[in-house]
Amino acid sequence: MSLEFKLPELGENITSADVIKVLISVGDKVEVEQPVLEIETEKATIEVPSSIAGNVSEVLVKDGDNIKIGQLIFKTSGTEAAKPEVKAEPKKIKAETVPVETKSAAVKTSGGTVEFKLPDLGENISSAEITKVLVKAGDTISEGQNVIEVESEKAALEVPCDYAGVVKTVKVKEGDKVSSGDVILVIESTSVKVEAPKTVSAQQVPPQAVNPKPPVFVNHIPEAPPVKREVIKFKVVPAAPSVRRFAREIGIMIEDVTGTGPGKRITVEDVKKYSKRKNELTDKNLGGNASLGIVPQKLPDFTKWGDVEVKKMSNVRKKTAEHLSYAWASIPHVTQFDKADITELEQLRKQFGKLAEKVGGKLTITAILLKVLASAFKKFPQFNSSVDMQNHEIIYKNYVNIGIAVDTDRGLIVPVIRDVDKKNIVQLAKDLTDISVKARNNKITLEDMQGGNFTISNLGGIGGTSFTPIVNTPEVAILGVSRGAMEPVYKDGNFVPRLKLPLSLSYDHRVIDGADGARFIRWVCEALENPLLLVLEG
């Protein structure tokens, strides 16, 4: 029976890819989930697993080909299509380990040397950096004990081991870059659980499975060679006046273009091809942001003026830099400033603070703001939305998840408080305390930082009078909170001291007009000044 394998969906807005390497040839025996192609899209390198098994009878692509979704890749003969089991994506890291001496299906054995390998760390995460090794050779470990700490692009994670026994060899050290499946430890185990070898992971679900997922992207953008410009001075290049005019209009120097016409004459098609190649190379270097006008500049040699120290960015810092650069360049930001009189609110906060302490929380202004914002979204739904410029649509959300920017020793992260509109302030105070402690102790997970609709960035504990926070795309607004201060306010013929809280609202002007921005932040201020407004209008 002949079976066909076609290129599956690779992800949103990806229609084609270049073949870097064909990993199979005619006559090879292919198993389900075996990588058969290594391809490169505009932003990532991907290994494509097979969803069929059998002997390869024909390979229809070669290295260097550009292939499209649904294109036939190879054919097999003599085996029926596999029917893989689809497993729900796990919320916790569970190490996948394979004994050195056995290849049997799911059975229990006791004793023996086993290899503990780095498990799947989550969707779209193929590698991480080891920040700490928690065990050494000779240590006795228990099942579920954390053995290493790793840092991915979004979070620091502790990785537990599935085996109990004595550590014979530690295969990694701090600073190593490791990928899923790399051997971390060799253990003399006292109790071994051997998993069935053919399980379908979240990274390798075949297209026939229910709700298939695309192959996992390797989060690495290969550095493209810079476009070399060799301007030939005082040399007239062969090109018609109309071609020269076209090159000037699209910003191309005609001297850089190689002609393919008679006598190496430059044609309009030559200019178009050169411009396309230049944009593709630039777009790769900029992570897909070339159209935004972000052009990297080469730094000077700072050692000319003194000693310097160069340190690599952490994964969290790199991801923050990329994300905020994209957000700043793609979103037309407007920031609206206002101040709330929280004199009475501060007295109430101190008076009822013990209610939050009883459940393990702390009644802060941020906790109160969470509830105020959930009410504000009912009156101003455009602040709880996302904009889709590809389809020219605005997506309004009927749930309220609010991110809280947290300053950690590894950089800025934004864990999310969920279902804010369904909880009271005391519950929110408890959730806020828990997530903040979790973030600062590097216990935060990827799931904790996903699904936010709006962000609060509170710098009041540090200082400052105001600032301009950057919208955390795909959200459309962010509220900055600065330190409250006593100010003289003219009231009833006299100046009286009042506690004023500075607020800074940045928003996406594509979705939110200036008047709506001013109304929103004023409503928030009035709700803080008179909490009854939450009941009347929230």
N, C-alpha and C positions, 0 to 999 in steps of 0.2 A: 504494500500500500504506500503510495507516494504522498508525502506531506510537504507543505510549503510554509516557510517562515518569512513574514513581511515585517518591515520596520514599524514598531509600535509607536504610539503617541509618546513624545519625549517631554512634554510640558506645555504650558500655556504659551501661545503665540510662536511656537517653534514648528516650522513646516519642513525644514530640511537640515542636513548636516553633512560634514565632510568626513570621509572614511580615513582614519589615521592608520589603522591596521586591521586586516582580516585575520582572525585568530583560528580559523578552521580551513581545511582544504578537502578536496574530493577524496573519499575513502575513510575519512575520520569518523569515529563514533561519537555522536553528540548526546549529552544528557540534558534533561530539563534543568534550567537555571545556570547552565554552563555559559560563561561569556563567549560570544561568537564574533563580536565586533567591538572595536574601540573607535569612537567617533568624536568629533568636535563640533559643537554648535557655536553660536556667536559669543556665548558667555561661559561655556563649561565643557569639560571633557567627560565623556560618559562611556561606561562599559555596558553593552547591551546583552542581556542574558537570553538564552533560547527558551521558547515555550513549548518546543517539540523535541522528541528524542528519536534517534535512529542513525543510520549510516548516511553520510553526506554523499549525495549522488551528483549534485551540481551546485557550484557557487557562482552567483550572477553579479557580484561586485568585486572591486579590487581596490587596493590602497590608492588614495587620492581622489576617488569618485565622490561626487556630490549626490547624495541620495535623499529621497523625499519620503514623508510619512506614508506608509502603505505599500512602498516599493518592495518587490520580491527580492530577498537576499540570498536564500539558498533552499535546496530541496533535499529531503531525506527519503529513504525507502525502507520498508520492512518493519516498521514500528508504528503503533497507534499513538495518537496525540495524548500527552499526559493530562491528567485531570487533577491539578494541584489543589490542595486544601488551603483555603484562605483563612488566615488568622487575624484577629483584631490587633491593631497596632498597640504594643504595650505602652503603658504610661511610665513604667519604671525600667531602669536598666537591668537586664538580666543577661549575665555572661553566657555566651555559647562556648562550650568546651568539648573537645574531642580527645578521647584517650589515645595514647601513642600506639598501643599494641592491638587495638581492636577496631573493627569496622561494623560491628553488629548493630541490629536495630535496637529499639528501646528495651534495655534490660538492666538489671542491677547486678553489679559485681562488688567485690570488696578488695581493697588493697591495690597497689600498682602505681606506676608513674604516669602522671597525666600532665598535659599542657593546658594552662589557662590562657585563653586568647581574649583580646579586647573585643567586647560585644558591640552590637549596633548601638550607637549613641543617640540616634534620633533621625528624623527625616531630613535629608539634604546635608547631613554631616558625615563626611567620609574620613576625616582625620582630626586629631587633636594634639595638643602639646602637653606633655607630662610635667606638671608643676611640683609634684611631690610623690616619692615612693615611700609607702607606709610600712613596708616589711623588708626583711633582709634574709639572706640564706641562713638556714638553721632555725628560723622562727616557726613556731607551731601556730597555725591559723584555724579558725572555725568557719563553718559554712556561713556565707552571708557577711563575712568580715570585710571591711573596706581595705583594699590593698594598694591602690594608687589614687591620686587626684589628677584630673586632667582639665584642660581649659579649651573649650571650643570657641567658635566665633561669638557665641551669645552668652555662655555661662560657664561656670566652674562646676565640675561634677566629681563626686566620689564614686569609684567603681568597686562594687563588691565581688568577691570570689564565690563561685558555686561549690567549691570543694573544701573539705576539712583535711588537714594533714600537715606535713612538715615541708617547708620551702627548701627545695634543693638548689635551685638557680633562679636568680632575678635577671631577666633578659633585657631590661630597660633601665634608664637612669633619668634623672631630672633634666628637662630641656629637650628630650627626645621627641620627635614628631612620629606619632604612631597612627596606624589606620585600623579600621575594623578588621579583625581576623589575625592581627599580629600577635605573636606569642609574648606574653607578659611574664609568666612564671612557669617553672617546672616544679611540680609538687609530688611528693611521695604521699599518696592519698590513702586514707583509711576507709573512706566511703565514697564510692564513685557512682554517679548517675550518668549513664551514656544515653544521649539523645539520638533519636532516629536521624540518619544522615540526610533524608530528603524532606526538609521542612521548607515551607515557602515563607521567606522573610518579607518584611515591609518594603525592602529595597528591591526584591526580585519577584514581584507578582506577575505571572504570565498574563498576556492580553485576554485569554479565555476566562480568567477568574472573575468573580463578581466584584464590581467596583475596582478595576485594576488601577494601579498607581504607576506613574512613569518611573524609569530608572533613576537612581539617585545621582544627582549632580556632584561631581568632585568640585568643591568650592575653591577653584583655583583658576584664575584668568591668566593664561600664558602670555608672557610679555612679548609683544610683537616688535620686530625690528623697526627703528625709526625710519621715516621717509627721508632719504638723503637728497639734499638739494645742491645741485652743481650748476650755478648760474654762469653761463658762458658770456663774458663781457665782450661787447663790441662785435658780437657775432650774429649775423642775421640768420635765423632759422627758417627753413622752407615751410611756409604756411600762408594760406590765402588771408586777405584782410578780414573776411567774415569769420574765419576760424580764430584769428587773433582776438577779434571783438568778443566772440563767444567765451573764450578762455578768460578774458578780463572780467566779463560779467559774472562768472561763477567763481572768481578768485583764484584762478590757476595761472601760474607763470608758464608761458608757452615754451620757455627754454628748458623746463623740466620734463617735457613730454617727448617721448620717442615716437617718431613717425613711422608708419607702416605703408604709406603710399609710395608711388613711383619716385625714385630718388630720395627715399626716406622723408617724403613730404608729409607734414602733419595734417590729419583730417579731423573733422568734428568728432568722429567715433573714437579716435585716439585720445582726444581731450576728455571725453566722457569716461572712457575706461580708466584713464589715469586718476580722474577725480574720484571714481567709485573705489578704486584700490586704496587710495589715500584715506578716504573716509572710513573704510573697513579696518585698516590698520590702526587709525587713531581711535576708533570706537572700541577696539579690543584693549588698547592701553588704558582707556578711561572707564572700563567696566560698563560700556554701553551708554555713556553719557556724552558722547561727542556732539550729538545734536543739541545739547544744552549749552554749548559754547565753553565747556570747561577745558582749558588747555594747560597741561602741566608745564611748569617752567623748571629748567635746570638750575640748581642752586650753585652759588659760587663756592670756591674752596675756602671754607672758613678758617682753615689752619694757617692761612696767610697772616691772620691777625691775632692768633693765640691758640692755646690748647683747647681741644674739644673732646667731648665724650659722646660716642654714638651708641644708642641702645635700640634694639628692635622693638617695634610696636607689639603689644600683646594682641591676641586674637580679638578680644573685646574692644580694644582701642581701634584696631583696623576696621572692624565692622562699624563702630560708631562713626569713624571718619567718613567711610563710604556712604553710610546711610544719611548722615546729616548733610554731606555735600550734595547728595542727590535731592534731599528735601529742600535745601536752601535754593538750589538752582532751578528746580522744577515748580515750586510753589510760589506764587506772588504773595509775599507776606505783607500783612499790615499789623501793627501792634497798637492797641488801644490801652491807655492808662487811666486808672481811677483809684480812689481811696474810699475804704469803708470805715465808718465810725463804729468800732467794736467795743466801746467802753462798757456798755451793759452786757454784751455777749461775753466779754472776758470775766465779768463777775459771775455769770451763770456757769461758765466753763469751770471755774474754780469750785463753785458750789456743788456741782454735780459730778465732779471728776472722780469721786470715789465709786460711783456706779460702774464706770468703765474699769476701774482697778479691780473690782470684785471678780470680773471675768477675765482678768489678765491683760487688759488693754490700757491705753492712755488716751484721755479725752483731749485731743489737740485741735487746733484750727483746721488742719488738713482733714481730720475725720469729719468735722462739721461741714467743711466745703464739699466733701463727697456727696453728702445728702442734699446740700443746696444745689449742686450742679445737676443731680438726678432730677430734681424738681424743675430746674431751669430748662432742661431738654424738652419737657412737655410743652413749654410755651415757645421754645425756639428749637424745633426739631432739626433745623439745618446744621446745628452744631454737633449733632449726633449722626453724622453721615460720612460718606466717602464719595469722591468724584471719580468717574470713569471717563476719561477724555477720549479713549479709543472708541467707545460706543456713544459718547456724549450723553451720559446718564448720571444721575445723582442717586446713590443708594442710601436710603434712610433706614436706620436700624431700630428695631423695636425692643432692644435689650440695652442695658447700661453696664458696660465694663469700663472702668477708669484706671489708667496707668499712673503709677506714682514713681517719679524719677528719684533714684536712690544713688547717692555718691558712695562708692566702695573703693577699696584699695586697688581693685583691678580696673576701675573705670566706671562710667555711668551706665546703669542698667535700669530698665523700666518694668518692674513686675506689675501685674494687673489685679485689681480688686474686682471680683465678678458680682453681677446681680446687685449692684448698688441700690437700685430703686426698690428692691424687695427687702432691704434690711434697715433696721433702725440705727441711730448714731452710735449706740453702745456696741452693737455687733460690728459696725464698721470700724470702730476704734480698736476692737480686738483683732479683726482681720488685718488692719493696717500695722499694728504692732507685730503680729506674727510674720507678715511678709517682709517687713523691714529687717527684723532680726535674721530671718532666713537669708535675705540678700547679703547682709554684711558678714554672715558666717559662711558665705560661699555654698549655701545649700539650695540655691534657687535652681529650678529646672526650666527647660525650654517651654513647657506647657504653662508655667507661671507667667511667662512674658508674652503670651500670644493672645490675640482677640480683643485688644484695647480699642476703645472708641474715642477717647479723649485723654489728655495727660495733664497732671498737676506737677509743677516743679516748684518746690518750696525751698527757698534759700534764706528764709527768715532767721534760721538758727545760726547762719554765718554772718549775715549783715547785708548792707546795701539798701538803697532807696527804691530802685526799680531796675528792670532789665528787659531784654527782648528775646524771649525763648523762641526756639525754632520748632515749627510744627512737625510732629512725629508722623510722617506719611505712613499709611494711607489715611490717617486721621485728618481733620480739617481745622482743628484748633487746639491750643494749649494755654493753660492758665499759669502764669508765674506769680509767686507769692514772695514778697520781701518782708523785712523786719518791721513790725509795728512800732510806732513812736508817739509820744505825747506831743500834741500840737495845740496852740491856742486857737479857739474857735469863737467867733463873735456871736453871742446868743443873748437875747433879751437885754441888749444895751451893755453887755459886759463880755470880756474875753474869759473863756473858761477852758481848762485843760481837758482835752478829749484824746482817747487812744485811736490813732488812725492806722489802718492796715493798707499798704500799697499793693495794688494788683496790676498785673500786666497781661493782657489778653492778646496773643498772636493768633491770626486766623488766615485761612486760604481765601483770597479775594475772588477766586473763580466761583466760589459757592456762596460766600458770605459778603454782603455789602457793608460799607462803612457804617451806615445808620443802624443796621442790625447788630454789628459789633458793639457799638456804643450802647444800644438798648440792652444787650445781653449782660455786659459787665455792670451796667447800672442796676439791673435787676438783681444780680448777684450781690452787689453792695447793699441794696435795700433789704434783701433777705437776711443778710448778716446783721443789719441794724435793727430789723424788726422781724424776728423769726415767725411771727404770726402769718407773714406773707406766704410762707411755705404751705400753710393750710388753706389760705384763701385762693392762691393762684397756682401752687405747685402740684 
